[in-house]
């Protein structure tokens, strides 16, 4: 269960980071 939570958390962080990078590149 902890592994799944960590994986989901990492996935969320990656998605958030990707959006942040895209926003930065779009300036």
PDB file of N, CA, C and O in Angstrom:
ATOM      1  N   UNK A   1       0.841  -1.205   0.000  1.00  0.00           N
ATOM      2  CA  UNK A   1       0.000   0.000   0.000  1.00  0.00           C
ATOM      3  C   UNK A   1       0.876   1.255   0.000  1.00  0.00           C
ATOM      4  O   UNK A   1       0.607   2.195  -0.748  1.00  0.00           O
ATOM      5  N   UNK A   2       1.903   1.278   0.817  1.00  0.00           N
ATOM      6  CA  UNK A   2       2.802   2.437   0.884  1.00  0.00           C
ATOM      7  C   UNK A   2       3.480   2.684  -0.454  1.00  0.00           C
ATOM      8  O   UNK A   2       3.673   3.827  -0.867  1.00  0.00           O
ATOM      9  N   UNK A   3       3.840   1.593  -1.127  1.00  0.00           N
ATOM     10  CA  UNK A   3       4.501   1.723  -2.429  1.00  0.00           C
ATOM     11  C   UNK A   3       3.562   2.388  -3.431  1.00  0.00           C
ATOM     12  O   UNK A   3       3.977   3.247  -4.208  1.00  0.00           O
ATOM     13  N   UNK A   4       2.293   1.981  -3.404  1.00  0.00           N
ATOM     14  CA  UNK A   4       1.306   2.559  -4.318  1.00  0.00           C
ATOM     15  C   UNK A   4       1.123   4.047  -4.026  1.00  0.00           C
ATOM     16  O   UNK A   4       1.033   4.862  -4.944  1.00  0.00           O
ATOM     17  N   UNK A   5       1.070   4.392  -2.738  1.00  0.00           N
ATOM     18  CA  UNK A   5       0.913   5.800  -2.343  1.00  0.00           C
ATOM     19  C   UNK A   5       2.122   6.613  -2.798  1.00  0.00           C
ATOM     20  O   UNK A   5       1.975   7.712  -3.333  1.00  0.00           O
ATOM     21  N   UNK A   6       3.316   6.065  -2.581  1.00  0.00           N
ATOM     22  CA  UNK A   6       4.538   6.765  -3.001  1.00  0.00           C
ATOM     23  C   UNK A   6       4.550   6.952  -4.512  1.00  0.00           C
ATOM     24  O   UNK A   6       4.929   8.009  -5.016  1.00  0.00           O
ATOM     25  N   UNK A   7       4.126   5.902  -5.234  1.00  0.00           N
ATOM     26  CA  UNK A   7       4.108   5.971  -6.696  1.00  0.00           C
ATOM     27  C   UNK A   7       3.110   7.024  -7.162  1.00  0.00           C
ATOM     28  O   UNK A   7       3.401   7.801  -8.071  1.00  0.00           O
ATOM     29  N   UNK A   8       1.933   7.048  -6.540  1.00  0.00           N
ATOM     30  CA  UNK A   8       0.903   8.024  -6.894  1.00  0.00           C
ATOM     31  C   UNK A   8       1.393   9.433  -6.575  1.00  0.00           C
ATOM     32  O   UNK A   8       1.186  10.362  -7.355  1.00  0.00           O
ATOM     33  N   UNK A   9       2.044   9.585  -5.422  1.00  0.00           N
ATOM     34  CA  UNK A   9       2.572  10.886  -5.029  1.00  0.00           C
ATOM     35  C   UNK A   9       3.627  11.370  -6.001  1.00  0.00           C
ATOM     36  O   UNK A   9       3.638  12.539  -6.387  1.00  0.00           O
ATOM     37  N   UNK A  10       4.524  10.463  -6.399  1.00  0.00           N
ATOM     38  CA  UNK A  10       5.578  10.816  -7.347  1.00  0.00           C
ATOM     39  C   UNK A  10       4.960  11.203  -8.685  1.00  0.00           C
ATOM     40  O   UNK A  10       5.414  12.143  -9.337  1.00  0.00           O
ATOM     41  N   UNK A  11       3.914  10.467  -9.094  1.00  0.00           N
ATOM     42  CA  UNK A  11       3.231  10.754 -10.355  1.00  0.00           C
ATOM     43  C   UNK A  11       2.619  12.149 -10.310  1.00  0.00           C
ATOM     44  O   UNK A  11       2.699  12.901 -11.282  1.00  0.00           O
ATOM     45  N   UNK A  12       2.007  12.490  -9.178  1.00  0.00           N
ATOM     46  CA  UNK A  12       1.384  13.801  -9.018  1.00  0.00           C
ATOM     47  C   UNK A  12       2.441  14.899  -9.074  1.00  0.00           C
ATOM     48  O   UNK A  12       2.240  15.935  -9.709  1.00  0.00           O
ATOM     49  N   UNK A  13       3.576  14.662  -8.398  1.00  0.00           N
ATOM     50  CA  UNK A  13       4.670  15.635  -8.392  1.00  0.00           C
ATOM     51  C   UNK A  13       5.220  15.830  -9.802  1.00  0.00           C
ATOM     52  O   UNK A  13       5.491  16.957 -10.216  1.00  0.00           O
ATOM     53  N   UNK A  14       5.385  14.724 -10.542  1.00  0.00           N
ATOM     54  CA  UNK A  14       5.902  14.806 -11.913  1.00  0.00           C
ATOM     55  C   UNK A  14       4.937  15.608 -12.786  1.00  0.00           C
ATOM     56  O   UNK A  14       5.357  16.454 -13.576  1.00  0.00           O
ATOM     57  N   UNK A  15       3.638  15.334 -12.636  1.00  0.00           N
ATOM     58  CA  UNK A  15       2.630  16.053 -13.424  1.00  0.00           C
ATOM     59  C   UNK A  15       2.659  17.541 -13.093  1.00  0.00           C
ATOM     60  O   UNK A  15       2.620  18.384 -13.990  1.00  0.00           O
ATOM     61  N   UNK A  16       2.727  17.859 -11.802  1.00  0.00           N
ATOM     62  CA  UNK A  16       2.761  19.251 -11.363  1.00  0.00           C
ATOM     63  C   UNK A  16       4.018  19.940 -11.878  1.00  0.00           C
ATOM     64  O   UNK A  16       3.962  21.077 -12.348  1.00  0.00           O
ATOM     65  N   UNK A  17       5.157  19.245 -11.788  1.00  0.00           N
ATOM     66  CA  UNK A  17       6.429  19.798 -12.253  1.00  0.00           C
ATOM     67  C   UNK A  17       6.378  20.032 -13.755  1.00  0.00           C
ATOM     68  O   UNK A  17       6.881  21.043 -14.246  1.00  0.00           O
ATOM     69  N   UNK A  18       5.772  19.102 -14.486  1.00  0.00           N
ATOM     70  CA  UNK A  18       5.674  19.227 -15.944  1.00  0.00           C
ATOM     71  C   UNK A  18       4.849  20.456 -16.314  1.00  0.00           C
ATOM     72  O   UNK A  18       5.204  21.194 -17.234  1.00  0.00           O
ATOM     73  N   UNK A  19       3.739  20.676 -15.590  1.00  0.00           N
ATOM     74  CA  UNK A  19       2.909  21.854 -15.846  1.00  0.00           C
ATOM     75  C   UNK A  19       3.688  23.125 -15.538  1.00  0.00           C
ATOM     76  O   UNK A  19       3.599  24.104 -16.278  1.00  0.00           O
ATOM     77  N   UNK A  20       4.452  23.112 -14.448  1.00  0.00           N
ATOM     78  CA  UNK A  20       5.242  24.267 -14.050  1.00  0.00           C
ATOM     79  C   UNK A  20       6.299  24.572 -15.108  1.00  0.00           C
ATOM     80  O   UNK A  20       6.512  25.732 -15.460  1.00  0.00           O
ATOM     81  N   UNK A  21       6.958  23.533 -15.611  1.00  0.00           N
ATOM     82  CA  UNK A  21       7.983  23.699 -16.649  1.00  0.00           C
ATOM     83  C   UNK A  21       7.349  24.225 -17.927  1.00  0.00           C
ATOM     84  O   UNK A  21       7.903  25.114 -18.575  1.00  0.00           O
ATOM     85  N   UNK A  22       6.192  23.684 -18.295  1.00  0.00           N
ATOM     86  CA  UNK A  22       5.501  24.131 -19.509  1.00  0.00           C
ATOM     87  C   UNK A  22       5.130  25.604 -19.390  1.00  0.00           C
ATOM     88  O   UNK A  22       5.275  26.368 -20.344  1.00  0.00           O
ATOM     89  N   UNK A  23       4.649  25.999 -18.204  1.00  0.00           N
ATOM     90  CA  UNK A  23       4.283  27.398 -17.966  1.00  0.00           C
ATOM     91  C   UNK A  23       5.518  28.291 -18.082  1.00  0.00           C
ATOM     92  O   UNK A  23       5.453  29.395 -18.622  1.00  0.00           O
ATOM     93  N   UNK A  24       6.654  27.790 -17.560  1.00  0.00           N
ATOM     94  CA  UNK A  24       7.898  28.553 -17.613  1.00  0.00           C
ATOM     95  C   UNK A  24       8.375  28.706 -19.054  1.00  0.00           C
ATOM     96  O   UNK A  24       8.845  29.772 -19.451  1.00  0.00           O
ATOM     97  N   UNK A  25       8.252  27.627 -19.837  1.00  0.00           N
ATOM     98  CA  UNK A  25       8.718  27.657 -21.224  1.00  0.00           C
ATOM     99  C   UNK A  25       7.818  28.524 -22.100  1.00  0.00           C
ATOM    100  O   UNK A  25       8.262  29.043 -23.124  1.00  0.00           O
ATOM    101  N   UNK A  26       6.559  28.682 -21.703  1.00  0.00           N
ATOM    102  CA  UNK A  26       5.609  29.444 -22.517  1.00  0.00           C
ATOM    103  C   UNK A  26       5.761  30.952 -22.352  1.00  0.00           C
ATOM    104  O   UNK A  26       5.111  31.716 -23.066  1.00  0.00           O
ATOM    105  N   UNK A  27       6.608  31.395 -21.421  1.00  0.00           N
ATOM    106  CA  UNK A  27       6.784  32.831 -21.223  1.00  0.00           C
ATOM    107  C   UNK A  27       7.438  33.474 -22.438  1.00  0.00           C
ATOM    108  O   UNK A  27       7.664  34.684 -22.449  1.00  0.00           O
TER     109      UNK A  27
END
